[in-house]
Structure formats: C-alpha cells, structure tokens
C-alpha cells in the first residue's frame, strides 16, 4: 500500500513538472494560512496579475492595504529567489503568470452582546499561490 501511494505521488509530481515546463513556469511559491480574508487578498491578486515582477513590486509599495501587501511582497520575493538562474534570464524579466487565492480555515471567536448573548466573529484566512513565467 505505501509503495502505491509513493507511485501515485511520483506520477502527480511528474505531471505537474511537465505542465510547468509546457507553460514556461520559472518559479512557484505559496503562502499558506495568511491571516487576511480571501476577498482582500483577491483584490491585490487582481492588481498585480500579468505584470512584470519589478512593476508589481512598485505597485505594491504604493498600495494602501496594510493587511495583505506585506504577505504578497514576501511571496513575490520568495518566488524570485526560487528562480533557476541557469535556465532563465534575469528575474526582473519574469512576469506574474498565474496568481490565485483560496480560502483556508477560520478562527472562530465570540463577542459579548446585549442581554447575555454572544455573537460569533469569524477571522478568515487564505492561501495565496503564485507562478512566475517568462512571458505573459
């Protein structure tokens, strides 16, 4: 049984690598369980998707979204650091190909309300994934 799981994982990995090579993916990075809502993260993802790396970094510098901008900047720097220098040209020539945001779990808290009741507070989290490609 464990060898069967290993073989399936190996096939998935090979398929993913072949898919990345076909699309010209230079690097992949992701942030998991970012403490920001999916809606806020998608606004920034829509803003920088399809832009060059240096252009996206300068856009993030002047965007006032204090909850999500630091996480996306770290993600972009991580993706640039993961680029294979021998196979690709300079990292500044890369574009943000795909960037997607998925919802993660949520922290549930309680807030006291009138007449002894309680209201639920949902602190949402998200996963942010990013692919750098050679051309848009």
N, C-alpha and C positions, 0 to 999 in steps of 0.2 A: 504493500500500500504506500509507504513513504516514497519508494522509488517512482511510483506512478505520479505522485504529486510533484516530485522533482522534475520529471519529464514534461509534465504539463506546464510548469513554471518556466522551464527552459524554452519550450515552444513559444509561449507568450512573449518572453524576452526577445527571442529571435525575430518574431513577427513585428514587435514594436520597433526594434532597431532597423529592420528593413523598411518599415513605414517612414521612419525618421530620415533615413538616407534618401528615399524617393522624394520627400518634400524638402530636402536641403536643410534639415534642422541642425543647427550648430550646438545648441545647448538647451537643456530643460531644467527648470528649477520650480520649486513649490514651497509655499508657506502653509503649514497646517495649523489649524485651531487658532487663527488670528482673532483677537478679541475685538472684532468690529462686525457690524451687521453686513449681510450679503448685499443689501441694497446700496450702502455707502461704497463698498468695495467695487461693485459693478460700475458705479459712476466713474471711478478713476480708471478702471479697466477699459471702458469705452473711450476715455480720453486719450490714452496712450497706445491703444492697439493700432498696429500698422505703421507706427512712427520709427525713426531711427533711434538707436539707443541714446546717443548724446542729446538729441532733440527731446526725447521722453524725460530724461533726467532734468533738463532745464525747465520743462513744463511742470514737473513735479515740484521743483524748487519754488515756483511762484503760485502753486495751487494751495488754497487755504482749506485743507481738510486734515486737521491735525490728528485725527484718529487713524487714518488709513495711509497717508502719504509716507510715513517712516517705514511701514511694513512693505510697501511696494518698492521704495528705494532700496531697501535691503535685498529684496527679491531680485531686482534688476542687477544689482552689483554681484550677487551670488551667481546669477546666470552668466554674466560677463566673465567672471572668474573661472567658470567651468568650461569655457570655450577651448577647444583643442587648437593651440596656436599653429601647429604644423599643417593642419587640414584646412584652416580658414584664414582669411586675411585679418586685418586689424579688427578688434571688437567694435570700434566706432562705426564700421561699415555694415554692421548687422542691424536687422530690423526686428521688431516685436511681431512675430508671426501670429501665433495664437495666444490668447490670454483669456482664461475663463475663471469664474468664481463659483464655487459650490458651497452650499450651506453645510455647516458642521453641527455639532451638538449645541445645546444652550444651557447656560447656568440658570437655575430657577431660584429666585429669591422671593421673600414675602415682605410686604409693606403694610404696616398697620393702617387701618381706615376707621371711619367713624362707627360708633355703636359696637365696638369689639370685633369687627370683621377684618378680613385681610385680603389684600389684592396681590396677585402674582406679578412679579417683574421677571421678564424673560431677557436675559443678557445673551444676545446671539453671537455666534462665532462663524467663521467661514474658512474654507481652504482656497488659496489663490494659486493658480498654476500658470506657467509662462513658458513659451518656446521662442527662442531666438533663431531666425532664419537668415540666409544670405541675401535674399531678395524678397520684397513684399508680395 
